[in-house]
Amino acid sequence: MQKVAVITGAASGIGKGLAERFAGEGMRVVLADVAEEPLVKLAADLKAKGATVLAVRTDVSNAAEVENLAARTLEAFDAVHILCNNAGVVCSRPVWEHTVADWEWVLGVNLWGVIHGIRAFVPDMLAQGNACHIVNTASILGLVGGSGEGIYKVSKHGVVALSETLADELAQKGANIQVHVLCPGWVRTGILDAARNRPDALQNPAEKKQPQETVIGDSRNTRAEMEAGLSPAEVAEHVYKAIQNGTFYIHTHPEHKAWIRERMERILE
Ligand SMILES: NC(=O)c1ccc[n+]([C@@H]2O[C@H](COP(=O)([O-])OP(=O)(O)OC[C@H]3O[C@@H](n4cnc5c(N)ncnc54)[C@H](O)[C@@H]3O)[C@@H](O)[C@H]2O)c1
């Protein structure tokens, strides 16, 4: 049977890389994104290459919209095999300066998006009994501490904890569902322009607005560091292999393992 892969945040960056990789493997792909125009364009491009595609405009921070995504997937294909909870955004300033709107926006997409994905899809995955995979996109910043990107780190540490719990609970139940947590370093995507998709209701007042450009860490190097990162296709290859090999933690940048070790040693000391 042709597998069915659902990808959130599919219209750009890592999500687009995953969609192209899975479609290239002959899977049917369900593309979900809050940005309608690039979503429709990607769906058309993949269809033109012969893929079977369903595009569903979805705001992952909204429970009802993610439930609708699950319903539309089953209605169209009667099955789901891979769920990539991938949509994510970032905004950066000292943690005490963040507004409530900043917290609601970033946690809404990065953490609640994954929570809604799990709530909406896992019961159907359990009921159908097919071999399934859930890939939650965290970040290397879900595994380390330090200054900068406070809300983002809180959200990504949450995604790692949620994925670890989900994996153990599904294993205890003997479920035919494997969980994976993707923890990349820099990838060449649109993440630094994440504010393009920030909803009107969660905009900051003018005096609290972000600078035009999201700056992470050292302002001079952010964009250059990202441009030196992996391509979305390379990350998709890591994910594809992890699914085949049953790897839980997906490290795309092995050089960052030293940061994780350092943090763990500090905790234990
Ligand atoms: N780029 C990196 O260096 C990097 C590193 C580690 C982790 N990540 C993570 O990878 C994931 C994908 O990000 P990316 O780097 O490809 O960025 P990207 O901006 O290229 O893609 C993110 C996609 O998510 C969509 N999106 C935003 N808000 C949404 C919402 N409410 N509902 C549904 N879709 C929404 C955007 O429209 C966009 O298409 C994110 O979770 C991000 O945190 C990225």
The ligand as an SDF file (V2000), in Angstrom:
LIG
                    3D

 44 48  0  0  0  0  0  0  0  0999 V2000
   16.0930   26.2590   10.2630 N   0  0  0  0  0  0  0  0  0  0  0  0
   16.7810   25.8490   11.2980 C   0  0  0  0  0  0  0  0  0  0  0  0
   17.9750   26.1450   11.4420 O   0  0  0  0  0  0  0  0  0  0  0  0
   16.1120   24.9730   12.3410 C   0  0  0  0  0  0  0  0  0  0  0  0
   16.9230   24.3690   13.3070 C   0  0  0  0  0  0  0  0  0  0  0  0
   16.3250   23.5600   14.2730 C   0  0  0  0  0  0  0  0  0  0  0  0
   14.9580   23.3560   14.2480 C   0  0  0  0  0  0  0  0  0  0  0  0
   14.1930   23.9640   13.3010 N   0  0  0  0  0  0  0  0  0  0  0  0
   12.7510   23.7100   13.3190 C   0  0  0  0  0  0  0  0  0  0  0  0
   12.3420   23.2200   12.0580 O   0  0  0  0  0  0  0  0  0  0  0  0
   10.9390   23.4250   11.9100 C   0  0  0  0  0  0  0  0  0  0  0  0
   10.6550   23.9590   10.5240 C   0  0  0  0  0  0  0  0  0  0  0  0
   11.1720   25.2820   10.4200 O   0  0  0  0  0  0  0  0  0  0  0  0
   12.0350   25.7710    9.1670 P   0  0  0  0  0  0  0  0  0  0  0  0
   13.3870   26.0560    9.6730 O   0  0  0  0  0  0  0  0  0  0  0  0
   11.8460   24.8770    8.0340 O   0  0  0  0  0  0  0  0  0  0  0  0
   11.3640   27.2200    8.9290 O   0  0  0  0  0  0  0  0  0  0  0  0
   10.4490   27.7760    7.7390 P   0  0  0  0  0  0  0  0  0  0  0  0
   10.0270   29.1270    8.1820 O   0  0  0  0  0  0  0  0  0  0  0  0
   11.1530   27.6510    6.4450 O   0  0  0  0  0  0  0  0  0  0  0  0
    9.2070   26.7880    7.7330 O   0  0  0  0  0  0  0  0  0  0  0  0
    8.2590   26.7840    8.7850 C   0  0  0  0  0  0  0  0  0  0  0  0
    6.8630   26.5760    8.1920 C   0  0  0  0  0  0  0  0  0  0  0  0
    5.9250   26.5630    9.2870 O   0  0  0  0  0  0  0  0  0  0  0  0
    4.7850   27.2990    8.8620 C   0  0  0  0  0  0  0  0  0  0  0  0
    4.0150   27.7840   10.0100 N   0  0  0  0  0  0  0  0  0  0  0  0
    4.2620   28.8630   10.8080 C   0  0  0  0  0  0  0  0  0  0  0  0
    3.2740   29.0160   11.7000 N   0  0  0  0  0  0  0  0  0  0  0  0
    2.3840   28.0030   11.4830 C   0  0  0  0  0  0  0  0  0  0  0  0
    1.1680   27.6240   12.0800 C   0  0  0  0  0  0  0  0  0  0  0  0
    0.6250   28.3350   13.0970 N   0  0  0  0  0  0  0  0  0  0  0  0
    0.5140   26.5480   11.5890 N   0  0  0  0  0  0  0  0  0  0  0  0
    1.0290   25.8340   10.5520 C   0  0  0  0  0  0  0  0  0  0  0  0
    2.1640   26.1550    9.9260 N   0  0  0  0  0  0  0  0  0  0  0  0
    2.8520   27.2280   10.3970 C   0  0  0  0  0  0  0  0  0  0  0  0
    5.3490   28.4170    8.0160 C   0  0  0  0  0  0  0  0  0  0  0  0
    4.3660   28.9860    7.1670 O   0  0  0  0  0  0  0  0  0  0  0  0
    6.4450   27.7130    7.2530 C   0  0  0  0  0  0  0  0  0  0  0  0
    5.9670   27.1950    6.0260 O   0  0  0  0  0  0  0  0  0  0  0  0
   10.5250   24.3640   13.0410 C   0  0  0  0  0  0  0  0  0  0  0  0
    9.8870   23.6100   14.0640 O   0  0  0  0  0  0  0  0  0  0  0  0
   11.8520   24.9020   13.5320 C   0  0  0  0  0  0  0  0  0  0  0  0
   11.7890   25.3060   14.8720 O   0  0  0  0  0  0  0  0  0  0  0  0
   14.7350   24.7650   12.3440 C   0  0  0  0  0  0  0  0  0  0  0  0
  1  2  1  0
  2  3  2  0
  2  4  1  0
  4  5  1  0
  4 44  2  0
  5  6  2  0
  6  7  1  0
  7  8  2  0
  8  9  1  0
  8 44  1  0
  9 10  1  0
  9 42  1  0
 10 11  1  0
 11 12  1  0
 11 40  1  0
 12 13  1  0
 13 14  1  0
 14 15  2  0
 14 16  1  0
 14 17  1  0
 17 18  1  0
 18 19  2  0
 18 20  1  0
 18 21  1  0
 21 22  1  0
 22 23  1  0
 23 24  1  0
 23 38  1  0
 24 25  1  0
 25 26  1  0
 25 36  1  0
 26 27  1  0
 26 35  1  0
 27 28  2  0
 28 29  1  0
 29 30  1  0
 29 35  2  0
 30 31  1  0
 30 32  2  0
 32 33  1  0
 33 34  2  0
 34 35  1  0
 36 37  1  0
 36 38  1  0
 38 39  1  0
 40 41  1  0
 40 42  1  0
 42 43  1  0
M  CHG  2   8   1  16  -1
M  END
$$$$
